[in-house]
Amino acid sequence: MKDILSKTIDVAVQRFHAEYAEVRAQKLFKTMLTLKEERVEAVKQGIENGAAFRVLVNGAWGFASVGTFNAETLTNAVSDACKMAKAASSRLKKPIKLVDTKAVQDKVPLKTRKDPSKISIEDKVNTTSTMSKTILDYDSRIRSCTIDYLDLTGTSYFINNEGSCIEQNKLYVWSRLLAIAAEEGVFTYSREEIGSTAGYEIFDVETPEIVGERTAKRAVEQLKAKPPKGGTFPAVLGPSVVGVFVHEAFGHLAEADLTLLGSVLLDKLGKKIASDNVTFYDDGSIEGAFGSFKYDDEGVPTQKTLLVKDGVVVGLMHNRETAQKFNAKPTGNARAEDFRFEPIIRMRNTFIEPKDHSFEEVVEDMKFGYYLKIFRGGQANLDGTFQVGIQEAYEIVKGEVGAPVRNASISGNTLETLLKVDAVGKDFELWPGRCGKGQTAFICDGGPHIRVKEVLLGGSA
């Protein structure tokens, strides 16, 4: 395999005079399942093989991918990529340059007790069926349940003309549980996600019964909740909400390709944008976390990247191209969904660093506000505005967590909100998820509980 791939790189350099050439190849085994109300609605299992070529000719990118390892087809594909790059270079105002990196030769083995590719499809169906049954049997008010399951295992190869040659085994296990409860015209929604790069043993900890009951319980308990008051209030954000806020409201702004497109952080490097309590990291090296790996899709080692230190922006997430533009080092954030896509800058495990407050200390000074515990979804814009939906929340009255509220959401300006963070907890939790940016990436986000002096809360007037 490596010999065939290396020869295609030689074609790009010797025949087309590419300044840079890389090939990414994969041999992956994938399982996908969907269950609705305990009925298996979709099953897909099989092997996905393919290779992608990215070349830099006359300062322009060219890209091509094929779903085969046939030598002639691979040669044709890299030739097509070079021709595309050469054609694009005639319209390029400024040649693309890459920051220098150290060549890597490495083989990354798989470390797992339970390889999902060795688990039978029957066992996977049984696991997801148990989740579904646990949810539906929890309470008669549960009206709907959907379970999605995905696993990926296999090997990826990366070779470039600079001497890097990396063989990296990959493993992902993911599941999403959705439950809907209803009573007297009130509908509530609950979602849980499980994700790991450790192996199928995740279900020994997050057992189908435990995660199923947690999902169902939240949906049912929210039925008795009331809508929150609309307006500006102090709030405590749980690690789940902190994570999606960090990811959506700040993280995308700190992806250097989006920063260059005009994100609000473009002129903020070295400047204070948050309170002294706020320190952000994006870290691809956390063992077993859903956004972890050893090398990114440019062959750059992953690392723990400091983005904000005590409220000051000190770094961005880079690939080799943006690192050159910012005179920075690449951070190992170049990722592609699979061989069909070009690598782009993506988050890995993004979080707020814990401090020293207990949960009781975070809430004790609040006369009235809200505890926003679990997120529902979120989005943000390059101008720094954001909106995050909440699926589980509670009133805080005189320093105590009180009655549940439902259908809450928060919105505002990211930088203004970060300046109002006045307490950060000492607990820490990461939540797995999938992020879309034209292609899907597996990520984690989270942190400790934090308190915000005020945030705009959507609810009843």
Secondary structure, DSSP 8 states (H G I E B T S, - for coil): -HHHHHHHHHIIIIIH--SEEEEEEEEEEEEEEEEETTEEEEEEEEEEEEEEEEEEETTEEEEEEES---HHHHHHHHHHHHHHHHHHHTT-SS----------EEEE----SS-GGGS-HHHHHHHHHHHHHHHHHH-TTEEEEEEEEEEEEEEEEEEETTS-EEEEEEEEEEEEEEEEEEETTEEEEEEEEEEESS-TTHHHHS-HHHHHHHHHHHHHHGGG-B--B-EEEEEEE-HHHHHHIIIIIIGGGGBHHHHHTT-TTTT-TTSB-S-TT--EEEES--TT-TT--SB-TTS-B--EEEEEETTEE---B--HHHHHHTT----S-EE-SSTTS--EE---EEEE---SB-HHHHHTT-SEEEEEEEEEEEEE-TTSEEEEEEEEEEEEETTEEEEEE-SEEEEEEHHHHHTTEEEEBS--EEEEEEEESSSEEEEEEEES-EEEEEEEEESB-
